[in-house]
């Protein structure tokens, strides 16, 4: 399994209403020093079933988002936070 595959697997497993930082995803995927690579991987992702909007910066800010679902990252996270 490639690092990209591991990253996307980790991101796919982030539950609704939860977030992980790029660094946390990198560490869980096997390379804690690859947070920037995680950012590039999720930015290039085209699979709408992978919730890349749940990956945020370590300082709590949202970071970038490729907007596959037509909504902003913040809107999606807020909607999921209120999801029951």
N, CA and C of each residue as an Amber inpcrd file, in Angstrom:
protein
   252
   0.8540000  -1.1770000   0.0000000   0.0000000   0.0000000   0.0000000
   0.9000000   1.2400000   0.0000000   0.6090000   2.1810000  -0.8540000
   1.4120000   3.3990000  -0.9400000   1.0410000   4.3730000   0.1770000
   1.8840000   5.3730000   0.3740000   1.5930000   6.3970000   1.3750000
   0.2760000   7.0940000   1.0290000   0.0580000   7.3730000  -0.2490000
  -1.1980000   8.0050000  -0.6820000  -2.3910000   7.1500000  -0.2840000
  -2.3100000   5.8580000  -0.5400000  -3.4030000   4.9490000  -0.1710000
  -3.6460000   4.9520000   1.3300000  -2.5590000   4.9470000   2.1080000
  -2.6980000   4.9580000   3.5710000  -3.3370000   6.2600000   4.0440000
  -2.9110000   7.3860000   3.4630000  -3.4890000   8.6830000   3.8360000
  -4.9820000   8.6960000   3.5470000  -5.3740000   8.2880000   2.3610000
  -6.7940000   8.3090000   2.0040000  -7.5980000   7.3460000   2.8640000
  -6.9980000   6.2480000   3.2610000  -7.6680000   5.3100000   4.1630000
  -7.8930000   5.9400000   5.5360000  -6.8810000   6.6260000   6.0450000
  -7.0030000   7.3140000   7.3380000  -8.0990000   8.3750000   7.2600000
  -8.0840000   9.1660000   6.2070000  -9.0680000  10.2410000   6.0580000
 -10.4730000   9.6650000   5.9120000 -10.5980000   8.5860000   5.1750000
 -11.9100000   7.9520000   4.9920000 -12.5020000   7.5110000   6.3370000
 -11.6450000   7.1830000   7.2950000 -12.0960000   6.6820000   8.5960000
 -12.4150000   7.7770000   9.6110000 -12.1980000   9.0440000   9.2710000
 -12.5240000  10.1270000  10.2080000 -14.0400000  10.2220000  10.3150000
 -14.5880000  10.0570000  11.5140000 -16.0490000  10.0690000  11.6690000
 -16.6630000  11.4530000  11.4270000 -17.9160000  11.4390000  11.0590000
 -18.6780000  12.6830000  10.9020000 -18.6230000  13.4770000  12.1960000
 -18.4110000  14.7700000  12.0600000 -18.3650000  15.6380000  13.2260000
 -17.0020000  15.7140000  13.8870000 -16.0320000  14.9610000  13.3860000
 -14.6760000  14.9490000  13.9360000 -13.6980000  15.4780000  12.8970000
 -12.5330000  15.9100000  13.3530000 -11.4740000  16.3490000  12.4560000
 -10.1460000  15.7610000  12.9020000  -9.1820000  15.7810000  12.0070000
  -7.8010000  15.4170000  12.3130000  -6.9260000  16.4690000  11.6390000
  -5.7580000  16.6970000  12.2030000  -4.8350000  17.6280000  11.5660000
  -4.0560000  16.8950000  10.4720000  -3.4540000  17.6860000   9.5830000
  -2.6200000  17.1010000   8.5370000  -1.5080000  16.2620000   9.1780000
  -0.9400000  16.7570000  10.2670000   0.1410000  16.0460000  10.9510000
  -0.3620000  14.7380000  11.5670000  -1.5410000  14.7580000  12.1790000
  -2.1060000  13.5400000  12.7550000  -2.3420000  12.4820000  11.6810000
  -2.8600000  12.9230000  10.5370000  -3.0910000  11.9970000   9.4280000
  -1.7580000  11.4170000   8.9570000  -0.7540000  12.2840000   8.8030000
   0.5640000  11.8290000   8.3570000   1.1300000  10.7930000   9.3170000
   1.0380000  11.0680000  10.6100000   1.5640000  10.1450000  11.6190000
   0.8420000   8.8050000  11.5580000  -0.4750000   8.8480000  11.4720000
  -1.2590000   7.6150000  11.4310000  -1.0040000   6.8310000  10.1350000
  -0.6390000   7.5510000   9.0620000  -0.3500000   6.9020000   7.7840000
   1.0900000   6.3980000   7.7160000   1.8920000   6.7010000   8.7460000
   3.2230000   6.1390000   8.8140000   4.3960000   7.0730000   8.6380000
   4.1450000   8.3900000   8.5140000   5.2590000   9.3330000   8.3750000
   4.8630000  10.6650000   8.9970000   5.1770000  10.8350000  10.2730000
   4.7470000  12.0340000  10.9960000   5.3370000  13.3290000  10.4430000
   6.3630000  13.2410000   9.6110000   6.9770000  14.4320000   9.0290000
   6.4090000  14.7850000   7.6570000   5.3280000  14.1540000   7.2600000
   4.7900000  14.3310000   5.9140000   3.4640000  15.0900000   5.8850000
   3.2770000  16.0350000   6.7980000   2.0110000  16.7820000   6.8420000
   1.7530000  17.5330000   5.5310000   2.7920000  18.1190000   4.9540000
   2.6130000  18.8410000   3.6820000   2.2130000  17.8880000   2.5650000
   2.7850000  16.6940000   2.5640000   2.4180000  15.6870000   1.5640000
   0.9520000  15.3020000   1.7220000   0.4940000  15.1930000   2.9570000
  -0.9290000  14.8990000   3.2050000  -1.7910000  15.9970000   2.5850000
  -1.3960000  17.2460000   2.7650000  -2.1350000  18.3570000   2.1650000
  -2.2310000  18.2280000   0.6610000  -1.1380000  17.8640000   0.0210000
  -1.1390000  17.6950000  -1.4370000  -2.0160000  16.5180000  -1.8560000
  -1.9560000  15.4490000  -1.0850000  -2.7560000  14.2640000  -1.4100000
  -4.2460000  14.5700000  -1.3180000  -4.6760000  15.1890000  -0.2330000
  -6.1110000  15.4620000  -0.0890000  -6.5670000  16.5380000  -1.0690000
  -5.6750000  17.4450000  -1.4340000  -6.0350000  18.4730000  -2.4170000
  -6.2960000  17.8490000  -3.7850000  -5.5350000  16.8230000  -4.1230000
  -5.6840000  16.1700000  -5.4340000  -6.7710000  15.1010000  -5.4520000
  -7.3090000  14.7580000  -4.3080000  -8.3140000  13.7040000  -4.2390000
  -9.5570000  14.0710000  -5.0530000 -10.0520000  13.1150000  -5.8210000
 -11.2790000  13.3380000  -6.5950000 -12.4020000  12.3890000  -6.1810000
 -12.1600000  11.5590000  -5.1940000 -13.1620000  10.6140000  -4.7070000
 -14.0570000  11.3200000  -3.6950000 -15.3010000  11.5230000  -4.0660000
 -16.2310000  12.2670000  -3.2100000 -16.6190000  11.5240000  -1.9370000
 -16.2720000  10.2450000  -1.8450000 -16.6040000   9.4870000  -0.6330000
 -15.5410000   9.6550000   0.4470000 -14.4440000  10.3180000   0.1250000
 -13.3780000  10.5440000   1.1040000 -13.5490000  11.9580000   1.6680000
 -13.8170000  12.0810000   2.9680000 -14.1480000  13.3830000   3.5620000
 -12.9170000  14.2470000   3.8640000 -12.2590000  14.7000000   2.8050000
 -11.0330000  15.4940000   2.9640000 -11.2730000  16.7980000   3.7320000
 -12.5050000  17.2710000   3.7450000 -12.8130000  18.5090000   4.4800000
 -12.6260000  18.3380000   5.9870000 -12.4900000  17.1140000   6.4570000
 -12.3010000  16.8600000   7.8930000 -10.8430000  16.9630000   8.3260000
  -9.9460000  17.2910000   7.4000000  -8.5310000  17.4490000   7.7230000
  -8.2250000  18.9450000   7.8190000  -7.7130000  19.3590000   8.9860000
  -7.4760000  20.7830000   9.2400000  -6.0210000  21.0200000   9.6610000
  -5.6590000  22.2850000   9.7700000  -4.3060000  22.6570000  10.2030000
  -4.1470000  22.4640000  11.7120000  -2.9020000  22.3210000  12.1390000
  -2.6050000  22.1220000  13.5700000  -3.0450000  23.2900000  14.4360000
  -3.0900000  24.4960000  13.8490000  -3.4970000  25.6640000  14.6310000
  -5.0210000  25.8050000  14.7090000  -5.7430000  24.8470000  14.1490000
  -7.1980000  24.8740000  14.1970000  -7.8520000  25.5680000  13.0240000
  -7.0620000  26.2340000  12.1790000  -7.6510000  26.8690000  10.9950000
  -7.9520000  25.7940000   9.9540000  -8.7790000  26.1380000   8.9970000
  -9.2890000  25.1350000   8.0730000  -8.3000000  24.6760000   7.0140000
  -7.4340000  25.5440000   6.5400000  -6.5520000  25.1720000   5.4400000
  -7.3250000  25.1470000   4.1370000  -6.7290000  24.5860000   3.1240000
  -7.3580000  24.5630000   1.7950000  -8.3770000  23.4520000   1.6590000
  -9.1060000  23.5120000   0.5520000 -10.1190000  22.4980000   0.2710000
 -10.4280000  22.5410000  -1.2110000 -10.5290000  21.3750000  -1.8590000
 -10.7610000  21.3580000  -3.2980000 -12.2230000  21.5100000  -3.6870000
 -13.1230000  21.5940000  -2.7090000 -14.5180000  21.9630000  -2.9370000
 -15.2750000  21.0250000  -3.8690000 -15.0280000  19.7300000  -3.7730000
 -15.7110000  18.7750000  -4.6320000 -17.2250000  18.7770000  -4.4500000
 -17.6780000  19.0550000  -3.2610000 -19.1170000  18.9760000  -2.9990000
 -19.8410000  20.2960000  -3.2170000 -19.1380000  21.3220000  -3.6740000
 -19.7670000  22.5920000  -3.9820000 -20.0130000  23.4820000  -2.7790000
 -19.5610000  23.0900000  -1.6050000 -19.7160000  23.9060000  -0.4070000
 -18.3450000  24.1600000   0.1850000 -18.2520000  25.1480000   1.0260000
 -16.9640000  25.4270000   1.6510000 -16.6880000  24.4030000   2.7490000
 -15.4220000  24.2500000   3.0640000 -14.9950000  23.3330000   4.1070000
 -15.6750000  23.6800000   5.4360000 -15.7110000  24.9580000   5.7600000
 -16.3500000  25.4010000   6.9920000 -17.8240000  25.0580000   7.0520000
 -18.5290000  25.2550000   5.9350000 -19.9570000  24.9260000   5.8900000
 -20.1860000  23.4300000   6.1270000 -19.3580000  22.6140000   5.4780000
 -19.5100000  21.1710000   5.6370000 -19.2330000  20.7330000   7.0690000
 -18.1740000  21.2820000   7.6660000 -17.8410000  20.9160000   9.0410000
 -18.9300000  21.3700000  10.0130000 -19.4560000  22.5580000   9.8000000
 -20.5120000  23.0660000  10.6790000 -21.7710000  22.2030000  10.5610000
 -22.1090000  21.8370000   9.3380000 -23.2840000  20.9860000   9.1260000
 -23.0970000  19.6290000   9.8180000 -21.9010000  19.0480000   9.6970000
 -21.6510000  17.7550000  10.3300000 -21.6260000  17.8420000  11.8460000
 -21.1350000  18.9430000  12.3720000 -21.0880000  19.1290000  13.8240000
 -22.4960000  19.0830000  14.4160000 -23.4550000  19.5590000  13.6580000
 -24.8390000  19.5920000  14.1210000 -25.6020000  18.3270000  13.7190000
 -24.9290000  17.4290000  13.0200000 -25.5470000  16.1960000  12.5600000
 -25.8030000  15.2470000  13.7190000 -26.9080000  14.5800000  13.6840000
 -27.2350000  13.5920000  14.7330000 -27.7530000  12.3400000  14.1140000
